[in-house]
Amino acid sequence: MFCYVKGSKLVALSNQLIGESSQLQKQTSKVAQDVLRMGALVEESFRYCHKALFEGELEAVSIIKAQDREIDRYYREIEIHCASILTLQAPVAQDLRILSAFMQLVRDLERIGDYAEDLGEIALKLALYTPHPCMAELAIMSQQAQIMLAKTMVALSELDSEAGAKIKLLDDTVDYAYERLYKTLAYQRDIKGVVEPIVLLALAIRHLERMADHATNIAQRVSYIVTGRRN
């Protein structure tokens, strides 16, 4: 549903970032492709944690763990590659802006991957309890955050200068969902049995809210790459 890293998208981003004129530009193109590939893994991990939480597909948790190791590998390699380019190639102007933004946005991607792994662990624990009535609303919040991430990565592939403003509007929707769900959980009375499910659900909505925030950060960095202006 949200897969965006097709060959044409990689070519589109590379062509917009750089041509074929220098070693610096070729290296920057390689970083851009790795960023999109990392983003594809993060997006897939998000889908898997959704399946584990809301569709009972608990076997997805082991897949998320394996993917998180791959995400971390991309994160380290991209940071090292960017640092090497900055040190050895002495980029200026747009190339410097692109590389610095890449180094920042992969941190956001890595954090989203970490939250996906955490949500997988929460799914394993929640599976022991009767589903809470708020699960349907929580699933919608998760879908909204996934859409944000998907649109953000498309914006990166297309270098959409308006990405920051567009994704911020979607983030407001997730924030409202978080506030509603938090009030539902925090002010629930006459809880029968243990309170662990309530605590786990409170953690889950916080993780989803933070994932949406990181997606917003990435979109704002995309706008910065294109315009040179910080929101």
N, C-alpha and C positions, 0 to 999 in steps of 0.2 A: 504493500500500500504506500509506504513512504520511501521506497528505494529511489535514490537520486544519483548514485554514483555509476552512471553509465559512461561508456567511452565518449559519447558526444559531450557530456557535461564536463568531463575532465579536459577535453580538448577546448571547450568553450572557455573555461576558466583560464587555462594556460595561454590561450590566444589573447585574452583580454589583459592578462597580467604582463605577458612578455612575448617577444618575438624570438628570433633565432640569432640575435646579433652578438651575444656575449656569453661567456661562461657563467657570469653572475646570473644572467637571466635564465639560463638553462637550469642552474641549481635552484633558483627560486621556483621555477616551474615544478621541479621534482618535489619540493617541500609542499607546494600547493596540492599536488596529487595525493601526497601522503596525508595531508590534513583532511581531504575529502574521504579518503579510505578510512581513516580513524573515525570520522563522523558517521560513516555508514555502520561501523561496528557498534558505536554508541547508540545509534538509533535502533539497531536490531536488539541490543541488550534491553533497551527501554521496552520494546514490544514483548520480549520474553518475560520481563518482570510483570508486565500487565497480564499476560497469560497465566502466570503463576498465581497472582493475587486474585484475579477475578474469574478465571476459567478453570482453576484447579489443576493446571498443568505443572505440577511441582517438579517434574523432571527437567523443566526449563532452567531451574536454579543452577544445576551443574553446568549447563551451557553458558549461563551468564558468568560464572566463575572463570571458565576457560577463556571467554571473550575478554573479561576484565584484564587478564594477564596480557592478552594481545593489545588491548587498548593502552595499557601501561607501557608496553614496548614501543608502540608508535609515539607515545608522549615523550619518552626519553630520547628516541632517535630524532624526532622533529626538533626538540629543544637543542640537542647537540649540533644538528645540522645548521640550524639558524645561527647559533652562537659561532660556529665555524665560519659561516659566510660573513657575519658581521665583523669578525676578527681579521679574516684573511682577504676579503674582497673590498672592505671599506665602502659599502653601498651608501648612496646619497638619495635624497628626495623620496620619490615614490617607492623605490626598492627598500629603503630603510623603513618606511612606514608599513609596508606590507609585511616585512619580516618581524618587526616588533609586534604588530597586531597578531600575526600567526602564533608567536610565542605566548601571547596572552590568551588567545582563544582556545588553544589546545589544553590549557589548564582548566578552562570551563568544561570542555568536552570530557576531560579525565574525571572531573568531579561528578558530572552526570552519570558516567559509567560506574563510579563508586556508589552513588545513590541507587542505581539500578540493582547492584549487587546487594545492598542493604535491604531493598524492598523484597528481593528474592528470599532473604533470610526471614523477613517478617511474614512472608507468605507461608513459609514452612511452619511457623509458630501459630499463625492464625488458623491454619488447617485443622488444628485440634479443637476448635471452638465452633459453635453455631454462628453462621454469618450474621453480622450486625446489620440492622435495617438501613444504615447509611452507606452500605457497600455500593449500591447502584449509583448514588451521587458521587461517591469517591471514584468509581470507574469512569464517570464522565469527566471528572477533573483530570484523571490520568490521560484520557484521550485528548483533552484540550492541550495538555502539556506536550504530548507527543506531536500534535499538529504544529505547535510552536517550534519544536526542534526541527521537524521536517521542513517547514517553511524557511527557517533560518539557514539550513544547509543549502536549500535551493537558492536563497538570496546570496550565499557565498559563491556558489557556482556561477551565478549570473552577475555577481558584483553589483547588487542592487543598492543604490545610494540611499534609498528610503527604507532600508531594512529595519533600522533601529526604531523608527516611528511606528512602522507597521506591526512589529512584534510586540512593542510596548502595549499596544491596544489589546492584544491577545493576552498579555501577561496580567492586565487588569482583571480579565475574566477569571483567570486562575486564582488571583488574590481574593476575589470575592467568594469563590468557592471554598477557599481555605478558611476564610472568616466564618462562613456559614457552618462548615463542618466542625470547626473548632468549638463553636458555641454549642453545637449539638452534643459533642462528646464531653466538653468540660462541664456542662450544666445538666448532664444526665443524672436522674435521681433513681432511687430504688433499684440499684444495680444488684442483680442476683448472681451469686457466685463470685469468682475471682475478677479482679479489675484488669488483669493482663491484656485482654483483647482491646480494652479502651486505650490503654497506654500504647499498645502497638499501632492502633489506628491513628492516634495522635501523632506518632512518629511518622507514619506513612504519609499523612497529609502534609506534614512539614517537609519531608523529603521531596514530594512532588512539587511543592511550592518553590523549593530551592532549585530543583531541576529547571523549572520554568524561568527562574531568575537567571540562571546560567545561560539558558537559551537566549534570553534578552541581552545579556552581556555580549554574546557572540554576534548577535545582529547589530548591536551598536558598534562593534569593532569592524564589521563589514562596511558600515557607513563611513567609518573613519578611514578605512583603506581607500575608499573611492573619493571622499571629499576632503580628507585631511582635517576635518573638524570633529571634535569630541562633543558628544551630546551632554 
